[in-house]
Amino acid sequence: MNRAARERQGRRAETWAAWWLRLHGWRILEQRLRTPVGEIDILARRGRVVACIEVKYRETVIELDHAIDRARLRRVAAAAGLICDRHLGPQDELRIDVILISPWNRPRHLVNVWHG
């Protein structure tokens, strides 16, 4: 698959993830939020929790097991640090989540995956 096709598939996965989050009570604050240090695929809120969500799509569940690494999460965490003033209140919790998507499977939502 070439780069353009991977980009389209990634955007579709982010759209699917956003709808899945909405169906589970989340409000999408921003999508594809770019910062100088990294990108946040989805920024969402549910109650007092604001989640910076990394979305990964792979053709198989086995490939998803290797889709997220520490370097990727470090970039998401760095980006989260830059945007937190805009979206967090004094009682809010900021966390890094991951949503893994593959064909014919339910999205897997991994909660609070970054512990600095």
N, C-alpha and C positions, 0 to 999 in steps of 0.2 A: 504494500500500500504506500503510495507516495505521500509527501508532506501535506499537500492540500486535502487529500482524502482523509488523512488522520485528523487534520484540523476540523473538517466538517463533522466527522464522527465524534470528536471530543465535544464540539458545541452541542450536538444532538444529545449526548450523554448528560451534559450540564443542564439542558432543558428538561430531560426526563427526571434528573435528580431534583430540580427545582419543583416540579409538579409533585413528586413523591413527598418532598418536604411539606409543601402546602397541604397535601392530603393528611399529613400527620400534625397539623396545627402550627406549622412554622410560617412566619411572614418573611418573604424575601426582601432584604434591604437593598442589596446590590448584587450584580453578577459581573464576572470578568473584571474585577477591580484590580487595576495595575498600579503598582507603586515602584519606586526606584530599586527596591530590594527584592521584589517578588510579586506574584499574582495570587489573588484569592479568587477561586472559581465562583463561589457563592458565599455571600454574607447573609445570615438569616438570624431571626430572633423568634424565640418562643418564651414568653414570660420574661424572666430576668436573665435568661441565657442568650448571649450573642455568640454564634458559632461561625468561625471561618472554616469553610468546608472545601476540601480538595476532592475533586471528582476524578475518578479513573475508570476508563472503559477498556476492556480487553475482550477478545473473542471467546476465551474460556475462563472458567473459574480458577483453574490452576495458574494461568497467567496473572490473574488478579492478585494471587498470593505474593507476587514479586513486583507489583506495580508501584508500591510506595516504599520510599527509602528515607533515611534520616536526613539526607541533604535536601530533599524535596520538602519535608516537613519543617526543616529549619528556615527555608525561604518563606513558607507560609506564615510561620511564627514571626519572622522579621516584618513581613508585610502587616500582620495583625497589630504589631506594636506601633506601627505608623498611623493606623486608622482608628485605634481604640478611642482616642479623645472625641472623635466625631460621633460615635455610636454607643458609647457606654455611659450609663448613669452611675451614681455612686454605689448603688446596691447590686449592680449587674455583674454577672460572671462571664468572662471571655474564655472560650475554649476552641481547640482545633479538632475538627471532626473530619472523617473521610467517608465518602460514599463510593462504593465499588459497584460497577455495572457491567454485566455481561448478558448476551442474548439468552432469552428464555429462562432467566433467573430473576428473582426479586432483588432489588437493590439491597446491598448490605451497608448499613450505617454503623460505622465504627466511631464510638463516642470518646471524646477527650483523649486523643491519641498522642498528644505532645506533652511531655513533662520536662521541658527544657534541658 
